[in-house]
Amino acid sequence: MKQIIYTEWLKVKNYRTFWVMLLLALVIIPAGNFMVADKLSDQNFRQVGKLLGNPFSFPDVWLTLASLNSYISALFGLLLIILVTNEYTYRTNRQNVIDGWERKEFVYAKLFWLVAISLTTLIVATLSATLVGMIYGEKPFSFEGYHYMLYYFLQFNVMLTIALLIGVLVKRAGLGIVLFVAYNMMLDQLLSFILKRYVGLPGGLLPLQSGDELLPFPLVGKMVSAGDQYEPYVYVTAMIGYIAVGIYLVFRKILKSDL
């Protein structure tokens, strides 16, 4: 595994696009959090907050910013798609196999990026929410409600798994990015809306919508569930299932098809 990580490091060490996109994606989280907190903490909002409560105080800040962050994290998916499709564009995946890698080690390398990006994002989101809660909140620090951040983390992993699968299937950065953006920004919510209308609760079990059901704070008009919902464990189980199925399909594609 150390050799795989070292090889991946060599691939991105001098890759300026990777570092610019990674830095931008990481900066967007605290920047977005503080911008929204500052705008919604002005005098007019404080008057409303006396009735509704301050969403930036602990423990509510965890839910508020987990919901917000689920909007502004798509750039990480684009980054993963670029990392995957570059392997096909520059034939580095084929060269790795020639140099002695097994095909499954190529998947391990991309799963390393998925895990590394996910954990880094969770840390940044947690630190950002902590600072927002201390600066704009009115209550002392508390981990109560932190499970909403874990819901966000799980939804984030579903999103990256979708990005990984798209990258492996289409092998082209441009087409992969278009498909990912279309699904992430529109198709998942559109299908959920249709299914909820004609089928009912199962419409909330689509990959990204499952996370939305657990983060029901509508900051910027996000589609949220209205009415009855399943218990949280149902949505958590669904997301874990999507991650498992997505990774299985990635392994199957890499092991069965030509590089």
VENVENSUL-V109779 format. One line per field, one symbol per residue. ss: DSSP state (h for helix, s for strand, l for the rest). burial: I if it has 24 or more other ideal C-beta (glycine too) atoms within 12 Angstrom, else O. Layout:
BEGIN
ss=???
burial=???
END
This chain:
BEGIN
ss=lhhhhhhhhhhhlllhhhhhhhhhhhhhhhhhhhhhhhhlllhhhhhhhhhhlllllllhhhhhhhhhhllllhhhhhhhhhhhhhhhhllhhhhhhhllllhhhhhhhhhhhhhhhhhhhhhhhhhhhhhhhhhhllllllllllhhhhhhhhhhhhhhhhhhhhhhhhllhhhhhhhhhhhhhhhhhhhhhhhhhhllhhhhhlhhhhhhhhlllllllllllllllllhhhhhhhhhhhhhhhhhhhhhhhhhlll
burial=OOOIOOIIOOIIOOOOOIOOIIOOIIOIIIOIIIOIIOOIIOOOOOOOOOOOOIIIIIIIIIIIIIIIIIIIIIIIIIIIIIIIIIIIOOOIIOOIOOOOIOIOIIIIIIIIIIIIIIOIIIOIIIOIIIOIIOOIIOOOOOOOIIOIIIIIIIIIIIIIIIIIIIIIIOIOIOOIIOIIOOIIOOOIIOIIOOOIOOOOIIIIIIIIIIIIIIIIIOIOOIIIIOOOIOOOOOIIOIIIOIIOOIIOOIIOIIOOOOO
END
